[in-house]
């Protein structure tokens, strides 16, 4: 075992010990069935120091790299996907602060101190109909005399809804006539965007009570409605042009988001393959007189899924290491980051389907882990950008001068 793999194993034992993972797996079924938040998991993860993984040693944390956290997230997701997906949103924010600090930008180091003080961060970026995502916003940001902003709009899929205390958000300062900075994928985005943080105790915040979804139920990723919510001047992080304009903050967000989301679905795929293999070994074929593990067709199906899976953790490892090492891929970064997340989600869905097929009729029961993994994997369809939205980027990289 290499020194790097030895360290990963040690980090797993420290932050995600086997006994805790067993409890997470048992509770995952309950959270899914009852459509409840993962309160017990969160408290255990907090006690284990998991929420401080990215906090540098200088601020009291372990200062782990993106490579290391992505590996841990794969381990957690193989046990409790919804818990891992939701915790990602907190980890991403602290990861963004670390990425900026590693590159000489200390504007978000206060995030480390608040994390160590117990604050929980979440992401309020996704909006209904906004396929510009980071490059535009349907949320209106009105400047206030003190240098802050008031935000009005709707943020969707806000994971950690029951517990977040700080939410990173963006809004359009100079929206166009439709109230959107960049109304569609073809028109140029206009105006400026403000990025910053709002406090849960601020007036004007309403969290939707609607969350009865197909999978990833324990994440409780409800919509957050903002009605003239104040963003304090000292929590304004960036003013950037809307549209395709490079910025260190949006690069850090994209990198942490895409790779940590990819890690979750890589973990789902790995667990699905385990369940599929165990089911084939257990089930007997009346026709063949052997276990299904010896039937050529079922072996080939599982083998294909395993083959497809192999590339995904390798992509995550490689791109996370490059990010940690400050490798400059320039315009090639989005191609790498988005590919890792899309491919991880695709592999998770296909592996979960094959696991379901491998279990036979028993896996079709809602209480079976294969059934839950299959439903959890479908959430990978909804993380931005979608494959349809990403295709023009890949085509342009080859075809446009």
C-alpha positions in Angstrom: 0.0 0.0 0.0 1.4 3.4 -0.9 1.9 6.2 1.6 -1.1 8.0 0.1 -3.4 5.0 0.4 -2.2 4.4 3.9 -3.1 7.9 4.9 -6.5 7.5 3.3 -7.1 4.4 5.3 -6.1 6.2 8.5 -8.4 9.1 7.7 -11.3 6.6 7.2 -10.7 5.0 10.5 -10.5 8.3 12.2 -13.4 10.2 10.7 -15.7 7.4 9.5 -15.0 4.4 11.7 -16.7 1.1 10.9 -19.1 1.2 13.8 -20.4 4.6 12.9 -20.9 3.5 9.3 -23.0 0.6 10.4 -25.2 3.0 12.4 -25.5 5.3 9.4 -26.5 2.4 7.1 -29.2 1.3 9.6 -30.6 4.8 10.0 -30.5 5.5 6.2 -33.4 3.1 5.7 -35.4 4.7 8.5 -34.8 8.3 7.2 -35.8 7.2 3.7 -38.9 5.5 4.9 -40.0 8.2 7.2 -38.8 11.1 5.0 -36.9 12.6 7.9 -33.6 14.6 8.3 -30.5 12.8 9.3 -30.2 14.5 12.7 -28.4 11.5 14.4 -25.9 11.1 11.6 -25.2 14.8 11.7 -24.5 14.8 15.4 -22.1 11.8 15.1 -20.3 13.4 12.1 -20.0 16.7 14.1 -18.5 14.8 17.1 -16.1 13.0 14.8 -14.9 16.4 13.4 -16.2 15.6 10.0 -17.6 19.1 9.4 -14.2 20.6 9.9 -12.3 18.5 7.4 -11.2 21.4 5.2 -10.4 23.8 8.0 -6.6 24.5 8.0 -4.5 23.5 11.0 -3.9 27.2 11.6 -7.6 27.6 12.4 -7.9 24.5 14.5 -8.9 21.9 11.8 -7.2 19.0 10.1 -6.7 20.9 6.8 -7.5 18.0 4.5 -7.1 18.2 0.7 -9.9 17.9 -1.8 -8.5 14.5 -2.8 -8.7 13.3 0.8 -12.2 14.6 1.4 -13.5 13.2 -1.9 -12.2 9.8 -0.8 -14.0 10.1 2.5 -17.2 11.2 0.8 -17.1 8.1 -1.3 -16.9 6.0 1.8 -19.7 7.8 3.5 -22.0 7.7 0.4 -21.6 4.0 0.1 -23.3 3.8 3.5 -25.7 6.7 3.6 -26.0 8.5 0.2 -28.4 11.2 1.3 -26.3 12.0 4.4 -23.2 12.3 2.2 -25.0 14.4 -0.4 -26.3 16.9 2.2 -23.1 17.1 4.1 -21.4 17.9 0.8 -23.0 21.3 0.8 -21.3 22.3 4.0 -18.0 20.7 3.0 -18.2 22.5 -0.4 -18.4 25.9 1.3 -15.5 25.2 3.6 -13.6 23.7 0.6 -14.2 26.9 -1.4 -12.7 29.0 1.5 -9.7 26.7 1.6 -9.3 26.8 -2.2 -9.2 30.6 -2.1 -6.8 30.7 0.8 -4.5 28.2 -0.9 -4.4 30.6 -3.9 -3.6 33.7 -1.8 -7.2 35.0 -1.3 -8.0 35.3 2.4 -11.5 36.8 1.9 -13.3 33.8 3.2 -11.0 32.7 6.0 -13.8 33.8 8.5 -15.6 30.7 7.3 -13.0 28.6 9.0 -13.6 30.3 12.4 -17.3 30.0 12.1 -17.1 26.4 11.2 -15.0 25.7 14.2 -17.6 27.6 16.3 -20.3 25.1 15.0 -22.0 27.1 12.2 -23.4 24.9 9.4 -23.0 26.2 5.8 -25.2 25.4 2.8 -25.6 26.3 -0.8 -28.3 28.6 -2.2 -27.3 28.8 -5.8 -29.8 26.7 -7.8 -32.9 28.5 -9.0 -36.0 27.5 -11.0 -35.3 27.9 -14.7 -31.9 29.3 -14.3 -29.6 27.3 -16.6 -26.9 29.9 -16.3 -26.4 28.6 -12.7 -23.3 30.4 -11.5 -23.2 32.8 -14.4 -26.6 34.4 -13.9 -29.4 34.7 -11.4 -33.1 35.1 -11.2 -32.8 36.5 -7.6 -32.9 40.3 -7.4 -30.1 41.9 -5.3 -30.9 45.5 -4.4 -28.0 47.6 -3.0 -28.6 49.1 0.5 -27.1 52.3 1.8 -24.7 50.5 4.1 -23.0 48.6 1.3 -25.0 45.4 1.6 -27.8 44.0 -0.4 -31.4 42.9 -0.1 -32.2 39.6 -1.9 -35.5 38.5 -3.3 -36.0 35.2 -5.1 -36.2 31.5 -4.8 -33.4 29.0 -4.2 -34.2 25.3 -4.9 -32.6 22.1 -3.7 -31.2 23.8 -0.6 -29.8 20.7 1.2 -29.4 20.9 5.0 -32.6 22.9 5.1 -33.5 22.1 8.7 -30.1 23.0 10.2 -28.1 25.4 8.1 -27.1 28.6 9.8 -25.2 30.3 6.9 -26.2 30.2 3.2 -24.0 31.2 0.3 -26.2 32.9 -2.3 -25.9 35.0 -5.4 -28.2 37.6 -7.0 -28.4 39.9 -10.0 -27.6 43.5 -9.2 -28.6 44.9 -12.6 -31.2 42.5 -14.0 -32.5 42.8 -17.5 -36.2 43.5 -18.3 -37.1 40.0 -17.3 -35.4 40.2 -14.0 -32.7 37.7 -15.0 -29.1 38.3 -15.6 -28.8 36.2 -18.7 -32.3 34.9 -19.5 -31.4 31.8 -21.5 -28.4 29.7 -22.6 -28.0 31.5 -26.0 -28.3 35.2 -25.0 -25.4 37.0 -23.4 -25.7 37.5 -19.7 -25.8 41.1 -18.7 -25.2 43.2 -15.6 -23.4 42.1 -12.4 -23.8 39.4 -9.8 -23.2 39.6 -6.1 -22.0 36.6 -4.2 -22.1 36.4 -0.4 -23.7 34.9 2.7 -26.9 35.3 4.6 -27.6 34.5 8.2 -30.5 32.1 9.0 -31.7 34.5 11.7 -32.2 37.3 9.1 -35.7 38.4 8.3 -37.5 37.4 5.1 -36.3 33.8 4.9 -38.9 31.1 4.5 -38.0 27.4 4.1 -40.6 25.3 2.2 -42.2 22.4 3.9 -42.5 20.5 0.6 -40.1 17.6 0.3 -41.7 14.3 -0.6 -39.3 13.1 -3.4 -38.2 9.9 -5.1 -34.7 9.6 -3.5 -32.1 11.3 -1.4 -35.0 12.0 1.0 -32.9 12.5 4.2 -31.1 15.4 2.6 -34.3 17.5 3.1 -33.2 19.7 0.2 -36.2 22.1 0.4 -36.6 25.3 -1.4 -35.6 28.6 0.3 -37.7 31.7 -0.4 -36.0 35.0 0.1 -38.1 38.2 0.6 -35.8 41.3 0.9 -33.3 39.3 2.9 -30.4 41.4 4.0 -26.8 40.5 3.1 -24.5 42.4 5.5 -21.7 44.4 3.9 -19.1 42.2 5.6 -20.6 39.1 4.1 -20.5 40.3 0.5 -17.8 38.1 -1.1 -17.7 39.1 -4.8 -19.2 41.4 -7.4 -18.6 39.9 -10.8 -20.0 40.4 -14.3 -22.8 38.1 -15.3 -22.0 35.6 -18.0 -18.9 33.7 -18.9 -16.3 35.6 -17.0 -13.6 33.7 -15.1 -13.3 34.3 -11.4 -11.5 32.5 -8.6 -14.6 32.2 -6.5 -16.8 30.6 -9.2 -13.8 28.3 -10.1 -13.5 27.2 -6.5 -17.3 26.6 -6.3 -17.4 24.6 -9.5 -14.4 22.5 -8.6 -15.6 21.6 -5.1 -19.2 21.1 -6.3 -18.5 18.9 -9.3 -15.9 16.7 -7.7 -17.6 16.2 -4.3 -20.9 15.5 -6.0 -19.1 13.0 -8.2 -17.7 11.4 -5.1 -21.1 10.8 -3.7 -22.3 9.0 -6.8 -19.1 7.0 -7.1 -19.8 5.8 -3.6 -23.4 4.9 -4.6 -22.1 2.9 -7.6 -19.5 1.1 -5.5 -22.1 0.0 -3.0 -24.5 -1.0 -5.8 -21.9 -3.3 -7.2 -21.3 -4.9 -3.8 -25.0 -5.6 -3.4 -25.3 -6.9 -6.9 -22.4 -9.3 -6.4 -23.7 -10.5 -3.0 -27.2 -11.2 -4.5 -25.8 -13.2 -7.4 -23.8 -15.4 -5.0 -26.8 -16.0 -2.9 -29.5 -16.6 -5.5 -29.8 -20.1 -7.1 -30.7 -20.7 -10.7 -33.1 -23.6 -11.1 -32.2 -23.9 -14.8 -28.5 -23.9 -14.4 -28.4 -25.7 -11.0 -25.8 -23.2 -9.7 -25.8 -19.8 -8.1 -26.5 -16.9 -10.5 -22.9 -15.9 -9.9 -22.0 -18.7 -12.3 -24.5 -17.9 -15.0 -22.7 -16.3 -17.9 -25.4 -13.7 -18.7 -25.6 -12.3 -15.1 -21.8 -12.4 -14.7 -21.4 -10.4 -17.9 -24.0 -7.8 -16.9 -22.2 -7.2 -13.5 -18.8 -7.2 -15.2 -19.9 -4.5 -17.6 -21.0 -2.3 -14.7 -17.7 -2.9 -12.9 -15.8 -2.0 -16.0 -17.7 1.3 -16.4 -17.2 2.1 -12.7 -13.4 1.8 -12.8 -12.9 5.0 -14.7 -15.0 7.2 -12.3 -12.9 7.1 -9.0 -9.8 7.4 -11.2 -11.1 10.7 -12.7 -12.1 12.0 -9.3 -8.7 11.2 -7.9 -6.7 12.7 -10.8 -8.7 15.9 -11.0 -8.8 16.4 -7.2 -5.0 16.0 -7.0 -4.5 18.5 -9.8 -6.8 21.0 -8.1 -4.9 20.5 -4.8 -1.5 20.9 -6.6 -2.7 24.1 -8.3 -2.3 22.7 -11.8 -3.4 25.2 -14.4 -5.6 23.4 -16.9 -7.1 26.8 -18.1 -10.2 26.3 -20.2 -9.8 22.6 -19.8 -10.9 22.6 -16.2 -14.7 22.7 -16.8 -14.4 19.8 -19.3 -12.7 17.7 -16.6 -14.8 18.7 -13.7 -18.2 18.4 -15.3 -17.2 15.1 -17.0 -16.3 13.6 -13.6 -19.7 14.4 -12.1 -21.8 13.5 -15.1 -20.0 10.1 -15.6 -20.2 9.4 -11.9 -24.0 10.0 -11.9 -24.4 7.8 -15.0 -22.4 5.0 -13.6 -24.4 5.2 -10.3 -27.7 4.9 -12.1 -26.5 2.0 -14.3 -24.9 0.1 -11.4 -28.0 0.6 -9.2 -30.2 -0.8 -12.0 -28.0 -3.8 -12.4 -27.9 -4.3 -8.6 -31.7 -4.2 -8.6 -31.8 -6.8 -11.4 -29.3 -9.0 -9.6 -31.4 -9.2 -6.4 -34.4 -10.5 -8.3 -37.9 -9.8 -7.0 -36.7 -9.1 -3.4 -34.9 -5.9 -4.5 -38.1 -4.4 -5.8 -39.4 -4.1 -2.2 -39.0 -0.5 -1.0 -37.3 -1.8 2.2 -34.4 -3.4 0.2 -31.2 -1.4 0.0 -31.0 -2.0 -3.7 -34.4 -0.3 -4.1 -33.2 2.7 -2.1 -29.9 3.0 -4.0 -31.8 2.9 -7.3 -34.0 5.8 -6.2 -31.1 7.7 -4.6 -29.1 7.4 -7.8 -31.8 9.2 -9.8 -31.0 12.4 -8.0 -27.9 12.5 -10.2 -30.1 13.7 -13.1 -30.7 17.0 -11.4 -27.3 18.4 -10.5 -26.2 21.2 -12.8 -25.2 21.3 -15.5 -27.2 18.5 -17.1 -25.7 16.4 -19.9 -27.8 18.4 -22.4 -26.5 21.7 -21.1 -22.9 20.5 -21.0 -22.8 19.1 -24.5 -22.3 22.4 -26.3 -19.1 23.0 -24.1 -17.6 19.7 -25.2 -18.6 20.2 -28.9 -17.1 23.7 -28.8 -13.8 22.5 -27.4 -13.4 20.4 -30.6 -15.2 22.2 -33.3 -15.1 25.9 -32.6 -12.0 28.0 -33.4 
